[in-house]
Amino acid sequence: MKTKILHMLEVNRGEFISGEELAKSFNVSRAAVWKVIAQLRKEGHKIKAITNRGYMLEDFSDVLTEEGIISHLKPDTKISRVICLNEVDSTNNYAKKLTMSGASHGTLIAANHQTAGRGRRGHSFESPAGTGLYMTLILRPNVDAEKFQMITIADAVAVCLAIEDLYEEARGNLKIKWVNDILFRGKKITGILTEAVSNFENGEIESVVTGIGINVTTKNFAGDFAQTAGAIFPDENSLFGRDELCARVADYVMTFADNLDAPELINAYRERSILTGKDITYMKGNISHTAHVEGIDDNGGLVIVNDKGEFETLRSGEVFMIRTEEN
């Protein structure tokens, strides 16, 4: 009953629904409806109640729920299942366990808090409760290992498009640092970790878990993160709910995942690339090299002119932009 009432409130967020209408819809008493509303409020949902008008889920109520995510998915969504957790060690770890039991393409796991969030190359990802969106999608794409990086490319573009849809100020101000860092006002707001299980006989990828962490209102980052990490709304309440952001990101990822060769995908990534035309340093064989970035190739590789004057394409690794007065 709680799930059904919350779903109805989510679908009609910002509008009043009478207690009588809710009671009739679910064939329960108005007293039963009131008890459910009280439970939802205790869980943190901001629900306004006015005599003779009913109940309204307020616009600034931001509790991540399965019902909220589902209510914001597109009618023709390719998401097959939604799982929403209050706390988990890592949504990627949880997803990998589900793949072992045959979880379907398009399974979405979202969490309010990660106790052991992970980033690329063994880095941790701070995931405090209530301030960020931590999600993983299980994909079963029909692609070979050469196209694997395009899934991370799809994630990055999906996050940018979703935020831009919901927050006008983000349009033109979201940048991507190859391969998976999303910057807003010069601060990293997103981490992406894509992990695959491949068939070694034919080289095809059997399943993928692709995790995305977005700092929505996160503040007070610890250690090294204090200088580099930021949030979409570091000094104010979010202008949109995490459930709506989650649904939009997921829908965009699923659209691109089924068409990784779509020109609009790589073009959207190139448009937001902060490294194109810049000088960088990168590691190769434990030796630091400098290079000039020429652009992004059709498979998401970073095309550079190395310190020997030769063209080269980087497929993995960490790069650092050389700071100048201009950037």
Buried (B, 14 or more C-beta within 10 A) or exposed (E): BEEBBBBBBBBBBEEBBBBEBBBEEBEBEEEBBBBBBEBBEEEEBBBEBEEEEBBBBEEEBBBBBBBBBBBBBBEEBBBEBBBBBEEBBBBBBBBBEBBEEEBEBBBBBBBBBBEEBBBBEEEBBBBBBBBBBBBBBBBBBEBEEEBBBBBBBBBBBBBBBBBBBBBEEBEEBBBBBBBBBBBBBEBBBBBBBBBBEBEEEEEBBEBBBBBBBBBBBBEEBEEEBEEEBBBBBBEEEBBBBBBBBBBBBBBBBBBBBBEBEBEEBBEBBBEBBBBBEBBBBBEEEEEEBEBBBBEBBEBBBBBBBBEEEEEBEBEEEBBEBEEEEEE
